[in-house]
Amino acid sequence: MPDSALAMRAYTQNMSSSRKPFSIDAVNVDDEREFEEFMSVVIAEGDKRLHAQVEEAIRFGIIDKRGNLLRRELPEDMREEAERDFGG
């Protein structure tokens, strides 16, 4: 099990036993250990989201598996000649 997964499991078990919600507001930032555990979970969650977005960009044909940009055209509403309404 990767270190981030172990950290997440330890943190969530610790947090569930103390019944605190998963939020920076519930973390004692003066307690270095508690703050580090929280940040490990935040980084692990961010890493999951990043990988999901990369996989989505690959599925849509925007990038290849090496991260090279495949599509260079802009969406219709971003093109120079597009009529845009920004709601203002």
Stockholm file with secondary structure:
# STOCKHOLM 1.0

chainA/1-88         MPDSALAMRAYTQNMSSSRKPFSIDAVNVDDEREFEEFMSVVIAEGDKRLHAQVEEAIRFGIIDKRGNLLRRELPEDMREEAERDFGG
#=GR chainA/1-88 SS CCHHHHHHHHHHHHHHHHTCCSSGGGSCTTSHHHHHHHHHHHHHHHHHHHHHHHHHHHHTTSBCTTCCBCCCCCCGGGSTTCCCCCCC
#=GC SS_cons        CCHHHHHHHHHHHHHHHHTCCSSGGGSCTTSHHHHHHHHHHHHHHHHHHHHHHHHHHHHTTSBCTTCCBCCCCCCGGGSTTCCCCCCC
//
